[in-house]
Every structure is written in structure tokens, then in C-alpha cells.
Amino acid sequence: MTPLCESRFMWYYKSMKYNTKSSITLPAPELALVKELMKTLNAKTKVEVIRRGLALLKESTDRKSLRDSFKTASEATRKNLRAELKELDLLNDEGLN
């Protein structure tokens, strides 16, 4: 950036606050659910409830994607596995009366 550009945007960086609080307005039914979960989970704040929910959501989506990957890999190797097992069965029967 040029010095002129830097000075034009400097006011933005000077006015930025780092430890600001943000809030999300929830509809009444969802707020009631968060409060109920606060009691159930013994959470100190509503934010803690939301964070735990987000962590569980991330974990479940990670598991789902992993499960889908294993399913795809299994389907890809299934045909080869059948052929290999058929070949091994023929070798296993050799030399038996």
C-alpha cells in the first residue's frame, strides 16, 4: 500500500476495539431453550451453551463426512475384494481330497 492509502485507512485500525462483546437476539422459544439447556448443562452463561452446541455440530458433521469417506472407499474396493477372495478360495481348495 502507498503511504496515502495507509493514512486513509489508519482511522479504521485506530478505532478497532479488540475485546468487544457481541450479542445475538434470539426469538422467545429459542431463548427459552437456551435457558433450559443452561440449567441442564450447568453452564454459567448462554454463550457457553451456544459454544457447546457449535462444538457438537462440528463434531457430528466431521463424523458424517468421515463416514461418507469410508463408505466411498469401501464401495471402491468391494469389487476387487470379491475377486481376491474368490482367488483365495481356489488356492485354499488345492490339494484337498
C-alpha positions as CSV (number, residue, x, y, z in Angstrom):
1,M,0.0,0.0,0.0
2,T,1.1,3.5,-0.6
3,P,1.6,5.9,2.3
4,L,-1.5,7.8,1.2
5,C,-3.6,4.7,1.2
6,E,-2.3,3.7,4.6
7,S,-3.1,7.1,6.1
8,R,-6.7,7.0,4.7
9,F,-7.4,3.7,6.4
10,M,-5.4,4.4,9.6
11,W,-8.6,5.8,11.3
12,Y,-10.2,2.4,10.8
13,Y,-7.4,0.5,12.6
14,K,-7.2,3.0,15.4
15,S,-10.9,2.8,16.0
16,M,-10.9,-1.1,16.1
17,K,-11.6,-2.5,19.5
18,Y,-10.3,-5.9,20.3
19,N,-12.3,-7.1,23.4
20,T,-15.8,-6.1,22.3
21,K,-18.9,-8.0,23.1
22,S,-21.4,-9.1,20.5
23,S,-24.9,-10.1,21.0
24,I,-27.4,-12.2,19.1
25,T,-31.1,-11.6,19.6
26,L,-33.0,-14.9,19.8
27,P,-36.7,-15.4,19.4
28,A,-38.5,-16.3,22.7
29,P,-38.8,-20.1,22.1
30,E,-35.1,-20.4,21.3
31,L,-34.1,-18.2,24.2
32,A,-36.2,-20.5,26.5
33,L,-34.4,-23.5,25.0
34,V,-31.0,-21.9,25.7
35,K,-32.0,-21.1,29.3
36,E,-33.3,-24.7,29.8
37,L,-30.0,-26.1,28.4
38,M,-28.1,-23.7,30.8
39,K,-29.8,-25.5,33.7
40,T,-29.4,-28.9,32.3
41,L,-25.7,-28.5,31.4
42,N,-24.8,-26.4,34.5
43,A,-23.5,-23.8,32.1
44,K,-22.6,-20.4,33.6
45,T,-23.6,-18.4,30.5
46,K,-25.7,-18.6,27.5
47,V,-22.6,-18.2,25.3
48,E,-21.2,-21.4,26.9
49,V,-24.4,-23.2,25.8
50,I,-24.0,-21.9,22.2
51,R,-20.3,-22.8,22.1
52,R,-21.0,-26.3,23.3
53,G,-23.8,-26.6,20.7
54,L,-21.5,-25.4,17.9
55,A,-18.7,-27.9,19.0
56,L,-21.2,-30.8,18.9
57,L,-22.4,-29.7,15.5
58,K,-18.9,-29.5,14.1
59,E,-18.1,-32.9,15.6
60,S,-21.2,-34.5,14.1
61,T,-20.6,-33.1,10.7
62,D,-16.9,-34.2,10.9
63,R,-18.1,-37.7,11.7
64,K,-20.6,-37.7,8.9
65,S,-18.0,-36.7,6.3
66,L,-15.6,-39.3,7.7
67,R,-18.4,-41.9,7.5
68,D,-19.1,-40.9,3.9
69,S,-15.4,-41.2,3.0
70,F,-15.2,-44.7,4.4
71,K,-18.4,-45.7,2.6
72,T,-17.0,-44.4,-0.7
73,A,-13.7,-46.2,-0.1
74,S,-15.5,-49.4,0.8
75,E,-17.6,-49.3,-2.4
76,A,-14.5,-48.7,-4.5
77,T,-12.6,-51.7,-3.1
78,R,-15.6,-54.1,-2.9
79,K,-15.3,-55.5,-6.4
80,N,-11.6,-56.1,-6.0
81,L,-12.2,-57.8,-2.7
82,R,-14.6,-60.2,-4.1
83,A,-12.2,-61.2,-6.9
84,E,-9.4,-61.6,-4.4
85,L,-11.5,-63.8,-2.1
86,K,-12.6,-66.0,-4.9
87,E,-8.9,-66.5,-5.9
88,L,-8.0,-67.3,-2.3
89,D,-10.8,-69.8,-2.1
90,L,-9.5,-71.6,-5.2
91,L,-6.0,-71.7,-3.6
92,N,-7.4,-73.0,-0.3
93,D,-9.1,-75.9,-2.0
94,E,-5.9,-77.1,-3.8
95,G,-4.5,-80.4,-2.7
96,L,-7.6,-81.4,-0.7
97,N,-9.4,-84.7,-1.4
